[in-house]
Amino acid sequence: MELDENRIVSLAVRPVDLDDADALHEALRDAADFVHWTGADAVLVVTGDRRTGGRTFSDPRVVEAACDLNAPLLTLAGPVPTLVDAVAWRSSPIPSAVQNIVEEVLRGELARADRPRLDRMEETLTRPRTALDGEAWPSDAPF
């Protein structure tokens, strides 16, 4: 949540009835659409600590939808592993371990970042919004 508040990640929360495999299947399909349209780097699903989590997160349709996300799947697993945990890119029952995985993904993005472009963006966005002749810059950023 801290990463979301600092606008480092975008946290999209979708409440879903975890007793209903159909609702969970639909939520994962919606997550796949979200990945497609936003280019999300990963999807985090909390599969653990639910009295029915083992059953619904092991439903074949739910597992299929998890495999069709087109982004790495991270799961915060419970004491009883599910099939979705088994097919996840990374899974852990320890919240801090999942946070470390998210931070590892972010460090990878930084390592692959286009530094010259980021420098140009910083220069453009931090300089005064007034041109040399005193006229205001256009509202669109010049990059």
C-alpha positions in Angstrom: 0.0 0.0 0.0 2.9 2.3 0.7 4.2 1.8 -2.9 0.8 2.6 -4.2 0.6 5.8 -2.0 4.0 6.9 -3.4 2.7 6.2 -7.0 5.4 3.6 -7.6 2.9 0.8 -8.3 -0.7 1.0 -9.1 -2.8 -1.1 -6.7 -6.1 -2.1 -8.2 -8.2 -3.9 -5.5 -11.2 -5.9 -6.6 -13.4 -7.5 -3.9 -14.6 -10.9 -4.8 -16.6 -13.7 -3.1 -14.0 -16.3 -2.4 -16.6 -18.9 -1.8 -17.7 -18.6 -5.5 -15.3 -20.1 -8.1 -17.3 -18.4 -10.9 -16.8 -15.0 -9.3 -13.1 -15.7 -8.8 -12.8 -16.9 -12.4 -14.4 -13.7 -13.6 -12.2 -11.5 -11.4 -9.1 -13.2 -12.9 -10.4 -12.7 -16.4 -10.9 -9.0 -15.6 -7.3 -8.9 -14.3 -6.1 -10.3 -17.6 -8.0 -7.4 -19.4 -6.4 -5.0 -17.0 -3.0 -6.4 -17.8 -3.7 -6.1 -21.5 -4.9 -2.5 -21.4 -2.5 -1.1 -18.8 0.7 -3.1 -19.4 0.8 -4.2 -15.8 4.1 -5.9 -14.8 2.6 -8.4 -12.5 -0.6 -9.5 -10.7 -0.7 -10.2 -7.0 -3.4 -12.5 -5.7 -4.0 -13.3 -2.0 -4.9 -17.0 -1.9 -4.2 -17.7 1.7 -6.0 -17.6 5.0 -9.4 -18.3 3.6 -11.6 -21.1 4.8 -12.5 -22.0 1.3 -9.4 -20.7 -0.5 -7.9 -24.1 -1.1 -11.1 -25.2 -2.9 -11.8 -22.2 -5.0 -8.2 -21.4 -5.9 -7.8 -25.0 -7.0 -10.9 -25.0 -9.3 -9.7 -25.9 -12.9 -11.4 -22.8 -14.4 -9.7 -20.5 -11.8 -6.3 -22.1 -12.5 -6.8 -21.7 -16.2 -7.7 -18.0 -15.8 -4.6 -17.6 -13.6 -2.5 -19.1 -16.4 -4.0 -16.7 -18.9 -3.1 -13.5 -17.2 -0.2 -12.6 -19.6 1.8 -11.2 -16.7 3.8 -12.8 -13.8 1.5 -14.0 -11.0 2.5 -13.5 -7.4 0.5 -15.1 -4.7 0.4 -14.5 -1.0 -0.3 -18.1 0.0 -1.9 -19.5 3.1 -0.9 -22.5 5.1 -2.5 -24.9 2.6 -1.0 -24.4 -0.9 -3.5 -24.2 -3.8 -3.1 -25.0 -7.5 -3.0 -21.3 -8.3 0.0 -21.0 -5.9 1.6 -23.9 -7.7 1.3 -22.2 -11.2 2.3 -18.8 -9.9 5.6 -17.2 -10.9 6.4 -16.7 -7.2 4.5 -17.6 -4.1 5.0 -17.2 -0.4 3.0 -17.3 2.8 5.1 -14.6 4.2 4.0 -11.0 3.4 7.5 -9.5 3.6 8.8 -12.1 1.2 6.1 -11.1 -1.3 7.0 -7.5 -0.8 10.6 -8.3 -1.5 9.5 -9.9 -4.8 7.7 -6.8 -5.8 10.7 -4.7 -4.9 12.9 -7.1 -7.0 10.6 -6.4 -10.0 10.9 -2.7 -9.5 14.7 -2.9 -9.2 14.7 -4.8 -12.5 12.7 -2.0 -14.1 15.2 0.6 -12.8 18.1 -1.4 -14.2 16.4 -1.5 -17.7 15.2 2.1 -17.6 16.0 4.4 -20.5 18.2 6.8 -18.4 18.7 9.5 -21.0 14.9 9.7 -21.6 14.3 9.9 -17.8 16.9 12.6 -17.5 15.2 14.6 -20.4 11.9 14.2 -18.6 13.3 15.4 -15.3 15.0 18.4 -17.0 11.8 19.3 -18.8 9.5 18.9 -15.8 11.7 20.6 -13.3 12.7 23.7 -15.2 10.5 26.9 -14.9 7.4 26.9 -17.0 8.4 30.2 -18.6 10.2 30.5 -22.0 13.2 32.8 -22.5 11.0 35.5 -23.9 8.7 35.5 -20.9 5.9 33.7 -22.7 4.4 30.6 -21.0 5.2 27.2 -22.3 2.4 25.3 -24.1 0.5 23.0 -21.8 1.9 19.9 -23.4 5.2 18.7 -22.3 7.8 19.1 -25.1 9.0 15.5 -25.3 
